[in-house]
Amino acid sequence: MWTPVSRGRWHGRALTVWATAAAHRGLLEPRRTPSRGAAAKSRTLDRLYSSADRKEKIDMSRFSVENTRNFSIIAHVDHGKSTLADRLLELTGTIDKTKNNKQVLDKLQVERERGITVKAQTASLFYNCDGKQYLLNLIDTPGHVDFSYEVSRSLSACQGVLLVVDANEGIQAQTVANFFLAFEAQLSVIPVINKIDLKNADPARVEKQIEKVFDIPSDECIKISAKLGTNIERVLQAVIERIPPGVIANVALFDGVVSKGDKIISAYTKKTYEVNEVGVLNPNEQPTHKLYAGQVGYLIAGMKDVTEAQIGDTLYLHKQPVEPLPGFKSAKPMVFAGMYPIDQSEYNNLKSAVEKLTINDSSVTVHRDSSLALGAGWRLGFLGLLHMEVFNQRLEQEYNASVILTTPTVPYKAVLSSAKLIKEYREKEITIINPAQFPDKSKVTEYLEPVILGTIITPDEYTGKVMMLCQARRAVQKNMMYIDQNRVMLKYLFPLNEIVVDFYDSLKSLSSGYASFDYEDAGYQTAELVKMDILLNGNHVEELVTIVHKDKAHSVGKAICERLKDSLPRQLFEIAIQAAIGSKIIARETVKAYRKNVLAKCYGGDITRKMKLLKRQAEGKKKLRKIGNIEVPKDAFIKVLRTQPDK
Ligand SMILES: Nc1nc2c(ncn2[C@@H]2O[C@H](COP(=O)(O)OP(=O)(O)OP(=O)(O)O)[C@@H](O)[C@H]2O)c(=O)[nH]1
């Protein structure tokens, strides 16, 4: 049995994946009558078809491993990678050169509207260089941190990346995060400085930043304008010259032997493949007859789709099944939120929409959940806030579903001390994705909260304000460095909970939009967490239970009480809204009684009638109090619980 390795990533296992997937989508299908405008394309494609089969298929066997390059484009949001992809597609004749080629690879409606890439797309380009035909598999990636899982997945199919940096904005936080993903995956990095046509472009400054932060000599930078098409040819040449060819599927052999022609099965997908090549890295790929137990090498097999290439998967010989090796990691949700239909009669429609969408986006985790106020729904796990918003928007746009989304929470952990609970959960350390399941302090040794390592790049005049914001969010500074004369890069360890709601907006507003932020998972740390209850006239409100850090309990409690006060309608009696930790009240607001003027119609001095009316009103109040039932409209819950993705 073998497991893909290399720092947890399985390189390039997907050469055939990308090429085949693209061909199926029709990207590579030859036209029966090529348009005149597509002369370059048809010339390129014509050479690729075997003469017997020229109208039907592209003869992929013409592309040896040496003539194949698999690469991705990575960049900070809006630095122009989709525009560069358009130009590469045009230059290689993959698409016609028209004014309408804008982000051809961004296919989802949400991507076009927000101008961002969410799902990685792919295209195979055919390019003639020095008389040789090359197959260049371009894998477009999302830029935003929430989709870094998708970025890693794309990178695992590549041997190199184009790192696009805006010539005006320079290196931003996502540039740094994406560079290190590529660097860790041991990919060749080609820096591309884009938008040199802009009036304020300063490519020389950006070159220096790249040299300082990434240690890449400035003469390796290619300066382009993706918009105007300047120097695009140089980019393709660099792809051929600087990115190593072919597929490297790094594997570690735990047991047995593997050789070319063997049939293997993936423990994760249960699919069968034939091994096309095995070898060792010396340091380039050196084919061998076999690989034996204890050895590390590479393996090429015909995977058809990227979802088949899972990091940490176990492969075994056909007809010789084994238990999968431990250590398989799938996408890890960082943010959880409750999702409910606005109207319960919509539950089934929403259920089918959520199911369909999660097939397309397998990184969302789904658990059934229900709430007294909001009915049946789900607790969903997302990779980050933007991921959550995009999921919500896709539900609305692609499935016409409107939902209530509750305030996001993060996955806390508790190390249990209570033997009874350990028996119940069958483990000592439990993950809490729903605040209602938070175990009492007397039953745990410690609580843990997820932390992230945040990178902030800001013009130096905002450094003081940014540092204050970070401190207020319980962050611990890890590093600070000037990346050029007036830009500072700060590294902070943040509790994830402190950035999930409005950190990014606060950072943007205090830096007039100039600071950029990105983060990576940094595990868990011990935290003094408490469970905060919200009470309405002494009654617990199950929906509003919150897990909060001890130091933040007062401010969070106060904020929830204030929001409730604003959204609860006045009733015939006073309502005490309280935030409590155990039996200790930490915040309170009061909704005054709505005093019906029952005497308004009593003219004159009929005191007995006055008394009768006042008594009836008091009884009315008593009745509501007695049943202890404050009528809280659903809207009030929604206002308190919901985040505003559509702010
Ligand atoms: N002036 C100028 N503008 C450019 C250039 N390249 C891209 N742009 C513009 O920059 C904006 C962002 O470009 P995109 O290609 O969508 O950026 P992206 O990096 O793919 O964005 P995400 O998918 O959101 O990560 C668009 O308005 C482009 O027209 C360039 O070379 N010069």
The ligand as an SDF file (V2000), in Angstrom:
LIG
                    3D

 32 34  0  0  0  0  0  0  0  0999 V2000
   -4.8710   48.6190  -15.8280 N   0  0  0  0  0  0  0  0  0  0  0  0
   -4.8610   47.2980  -15.7450 C   0  0  0  0  0  0  0  0  0  0  0  0
   -5.8760   46.6820  -15.1670 N   0  0  0  0  0  0  0  0  0  0  0  0
   -5.8510   45.3200  -15.0960 C   0  0  0  0  0  0  0  0  0  0  0  0
   -4.7520   44.5700  -15.6200 C   0  0  0  0  0  0  0  0  0  0  0  0
   -5.0040   43.2770  -15.3780 N   0  0  0  0  0  0  0  0  0  0  0  0
   -6.1950   43.1970  -14.7370 C   0  0  0  0  0  0  0  0  0  0  0  0
   -6.7040   44.4280  -14.5660 N   0  0  0  0  0  0  0  0  0  0  0  0
   -7.9830   44.7940  -13.9270 C   0  0  0  0  0  0  0  0  0  0  0  0
   -7.9310   44.4530  -12.5590 O   0  0  0  0  0  0  0  0  0  0  0  0
   -9.2070   43.9840  -12.1020 C   0  0  0  0  0  0  0  0  0  0  0  0
   -9.0670   42.6020  -11.4730 C   0  0  0  0  0  0  0  0  0  0  0  0
   -8.6710   41.6710  -12.4600 O   0  0  0  0  0  0  0  0  0  0  0  0
   -9.0230   40.1120  -12.3690 P   0  0  0  0  0  0  0  0  0  0  0  0
   -8.3460   39.4640  -13.5200 O   0  0  0  0  0  0  0  0  0  0  0  0
  -10.4840   39.9010  -12.1950 O   0  0  0  0  0  0  0  0  0  0  0  0
   -8.3290   39.7650  -10.9820 O   0  0  0  0  0  0  0  0  0  0  0  0
   -8.2350   38.3580  -10.2210 P   0  0  0  0  0  0  0  0  0  0  0  0
   -6.9040   38.3660   -9.5840 O   0  0  0  0  0  0  0  0  0  0  0  0
   -8.5690   37.2610  -11.1620 O   0  0  0  0  0  0  0  0  0  0  0  0
   -9.3450   38.4900   -9.1320 O   0  0  0  0  0  0  0  0  0  0  0  0
   -9.9620   37.3260   -8.1770 P   0  0  0  0  0  0  0  0  0  0  0  0
  -10.5070   36.2510   -9.0750 O   0  0  0  0  0  0  0  0  0  0  0  0
  -11.0420   38.0410   -7.4560 O   0  0  0  0  0  0  0  0  0  0  0  0
   -8.9030   36.8650   -7.2700 O   0  0  0  0  0  0  0  0  0  0  0  0
  -10.1090   43.9960  -13.3250 C   0  0  0  0  0  0  0  0  0  0  0  0
  -10.8520   45.1780  -13.3070 O   0  0  0  0  0  0  0  0  0  0  0  0
   -9.1450   43.9970  -14.5060 C   0  0  0  0  0  0  0  0  0  0  0  0
   -9.6670   44.6160  -15.6640 O   0  0  0  0  0  0  0  0  0  0  0  0
   -3.6790   45.2940  -16.2450 C   0  0  0  0  0  0  0  0  0  0  0  0
   -2.6990   44.7530  -16.7390 O   0  0  0  0  0  0  0  0  0  0  0  0
   -3.8000   46.6470  -16.2650 N   0  0  0  0  0  0  0  0  0  0  0  0
  1  2  1  0
  2  3  2  0
  2 32  1  0
  3  4  1  0
  4  5  2  0
  4  8  1  0
  5  6  1  0
  5 30  1  0
  6  7  2  0
  7  8  1  0
  8  9  1  0
  9 10  1  0
  9 28  1  0
 10 11  1  0
 11 12  1  0
 11 26  1  0
 12 13  1  0
 13 14  1  0
 14 15  2  0
 14 16  1  0
 14 17  1  0
 17 18  1  0
 18 19  2  0
 18 20  1  0
 18 21  1  0
 21 22  1  0
 22 23  2  0
 22 24  1  0
 22 25  1  0
 26 27  1  0
 26 28  1  0
 28 29  1  0
 30 31  2  0
 30 32  1  0
M  END
$$$$
